[in-house]
């Protein structure tokens, strides 16, 4: 039988042996083709989140039965500008307080605000790439591609590249569904996972994960499920997550899509109050560096007044 080595993939009959990072992945050519298709389709789907506006309500139920409610509003424009507001709507002292994230090509800022109208105060800022990591890690972002905050297509890619530590990992199509099954066996625990995707569009439908700790025999199970309607199949209209532990502890997290528009958000949505308007920003000025300049200015004033006090004392 002939063997052909092409770009690190050894094809033998109907199987392929993928060698990467010193590890070998022995999968059928059919399974490898299915993995590649899932990765391509899901990467393309994420692009719709580059020009949109959406609102979700979130309900978190903790062990004591308390409901913690919040609202998430998200805007994006031209795959460069992103913003989301997390609004606490529970009946508490922090009700209607907002944690805001704004990402622009120049960088990102995280902001605390007292209301929707309050421009708020920046408490953290940095490079745009870091800000996008915050956006992409959010559980509500691109839910059709995710289990919790993990992208399915990235898990597949990492496994093929030898980065994931699954002992076994398989993808197979059965009827109208695609199933991904993974098993991890490390020194301290085992982890069994099953994900179900739709065979059309490879959208996440549901999953079940069980972790068993070898040392003390404790375990926990988590389940995720997402629901789509007939008119919008790329953004779930509802999703749920629940966790049960061997000690009886339980918690759940539910998202409900209230509205969405697949159009670019207005540029002024991404305005940061402490800075000049976007269209008035001097060319070449990196906006988040202004905060550094302001910080240096305050430090200089502090040093000046400190020495002035010392001079006055003498």
N, C-alpha and C positions, 0 to 999 in steps of 0.2 A: 504493500500500500504506500502511495506517495505521501510525503509530508512536505508542506510548504510553510516556510517561516516568513511572515510579513509583519514588520513593525512590532515585534514582540509577541505576536499571536500565532501559536502553532496550531494549524488546522489538521485534524486527523479524522478522516471519515466524516461523521456527522457531529463530532465533538470538537471543541476548541479549548486549548490549554493557554490561559492568559497568564503571563509571567510579569510581575510588577513588584518592586520593593522586596525582592527575594522570596516572594510568595507565589504559589501557583493556584489558579482558579480553573478547575475543570468543569466546564459547563457545555451543554449541547449547543450546537449552532442555532437551533430554534430558540432556546432560552436566551442566548446572547442577543439575537435579533430582537426579541421581545423587550429585553432590558434597554437596548439602544433606542427603541421606539418610544418607550415610556419616558426616558430621559429627554428626548427631543420634544415630545408633545408637552410635557410639563414645563420645560424651559420656555417654550413659546407662550404658554398660558400666563406665565408671570408678567408678561409684557402689558396685559390689560390693566395692571395695577400702576402703570406709569402715567395714566391720564384718567383720573376718576375722582369721584366723591362718594363716600358711603358712611352710613351710621349704623352702629350695632348697640344693642343693650346687652349687658352682661350680668348674670346672676351667679354668685358664688355661694354655695351652702357649705358651711364648715361643720365640725363635729358636734357642736352644741345646738345645731339646727338653725343658727343665725344666718339670715340672708344678707349678703353684702352686694349691693347693686351699684352699677356704674354704667356710663354711656361712653362709647368711643366714636369719635368723628374723625374721618380720614380724608385728606385731600392730596392730589398729586398732579403734576404738570410736566409734560415733555420728558419724562423719565429722568428729570434732574431736580425737581422741586417736590418735597414731601413734607407733610405736616400731619400730626395726629394729636388730638386732645383726649385725655382720659379724665372724665368728669365723675367725681364721686357723688352719686345720687342717693346714698343711704341716709337714713334719718340719724345724723350724728353731728358732732361739732365741726367736722370737716366736710359737711354736705356742700355740694356745688364747688368745692375746691378743684382746681384743674392742674394736671401735670401735662405740659405741652412739649412737643418735640417738633422742631423745624429744621429741615435739611435743605441746604442750597448748595450750588456748585462750589461756593467759597468755604463752606464748612457747615457745622450744625450747632444748634443751641437747645438746651433743655431749660424749661421755664416753669416756675410756679406762678399761678395766677389765682385770684380770689373769685373770679367770675369770667364768663365768656367775654365781657367787655373790657376786663382788666388786661392791659398789655403784659403785666406780670414782671417778674425779675428772673434774670438768667442765673442759674446755679451751676451749669456745666456747659462746656463748649469744646469743640475740637474739629478734626478733619471730616470732610464729607463722607469718606469711606467708612469711618467709625460710626457716623450717624446712620448710614444705610444699614449697617449691621444691626443696629437697634431696631430699625423698621422691619427688616426681614425676619428678625427673631420673634416678633410679636405673633401670638397664636392666631389672631384674626386675619393676619396678612396672608393672602394666597392660600386659603384653607384647603382648596381642592387638591393641593400638592403636598399636604402636610399631615404628619401624625404629631400632635402637640405642636412644638416649635421646630421639629425636624423635617426638612424637605426630603421627600421620598426619593426624588431623582438624585439628590446629592448622596443619600445613603447608598444607592445602587452604584453610583460612580465611585464613591470611596471604596466600596467593597471590591469592585473590579480593579481598582488601583492598589489594592492591598492595604488600605488604611483602616478599614473596619475589621473588628476582631470576632466576627461571627465564626463559630465552628462549622456551621452549615448555613447556607443561604440559597433559597430557590425561588424562582418566579415561574408561575404556570398559569395558563388560561383554561378556565372551565366554564363552558356555557357563556353567560352574559357577564362573567366576572373574571378578574385576574387576581390571583392570590400570591402574596409574598410571605414566605415563611423563613424566619431566622431563629437560630439557636446559639446562645452564648454559654460557654462553660469555662469559668475562671476559678481560681483557687477558693474564693469566698462565696460564690453564688452561681446559680444558673438562671438564664433568662430566655423564655420562650415567647416569640412574637408571631402574630398572624395578622396581615393587613389585607383588606379586600378593596379592590379598585373596580371601577366600571370598565368593561372591555371596550367601550366607545369613549374615547377621550381620557381614559385612565385617571378618572377622578376618584379621590378617596371616598370610600363609603363607610367602612367601619374597621375596627381593629381590637385585638385583645392581647394583653401582655401580662405575663406572670413571672415574678422574680422570687426564687427560693434561696434563702440564705443558708449556707451549709453549716455555719458555726452554731447557730441557736435554733434553727428550724423555723424561724419566722418567714413570712411571705407577704406579698401584696399583689393585687391584680388591678389593672387599669383597663378601662374600655373607652373607646371613642366612637362616635357616630355622627354623620353629617347627612343633611337632607337637602335635596335640590328640587326646584319646581320645573315645569315644562318649558318655561319661557327663558329662564336664565340658568344655564347648566354649569357655568364656570364659577359662580359664586354661591356657596350654600346659603339657603335661607335660614337654616338653623343648624347648630352643632351642639353636642353634649360630650362631656368627659366625666368619668367617675372613677374613684379609687377606693378600694376596700383592702384593709390590712388584717393580718391574722389576729391582732389584738382587738378587733371590732371597730377600729377607727374608719370613718367614711367621710368623703367629701366629694363635691361635684362642682362643675363649672359649665354654664350654658350660655351660648351666644345666639342672638336672634337678629337677623338683618332687617332693619327698619326701612332703609331707602338706599338707593345707589344711582349714580349717573356715570356712564362711561364717556365722559367728556373732560377736557383739561380744566382744572380749577383756575379761577382768576389769579393773576400774579400777585395781587395785593394780599392774598391769603397768607403768603409766606413772608410778609413784612415783619421785621423785628423792631419793636418800638424804640429801643435805645439807640438804634442806628438810623441812618438816612434811608428814605424810601428806595426800593430797588432801582427804579428808573433814574434816581438822582445820585446813585453811588458813583463816585469818581472812578474812571477807568483804571484798572490795574490794582485797585485797593482791595485787599482781602478783608472782608467785613469782620470776621471774628478776631482778627489781629488788632482791631481797634480797641477791643476789650483789654488786650495786653498793654496797649499804649495808655489807656485810661488807668490801668493798674499801676503802671510805672509813674504816671503823673501823680496819683494819690500818694505813692510811696515818697516821691520827691517832696511833696507838700509836708508829709509827716516828718521827714528828716529836717526840713527847713524850720518848722515850728518847734521841733525838739531842741535844735541848737539855739533858736531864738530864746527859748525859755532859760536855757543854761546861761546865755549871755546876760539876760535880764537879772538872773540871780546873782551874778558876779558884779 
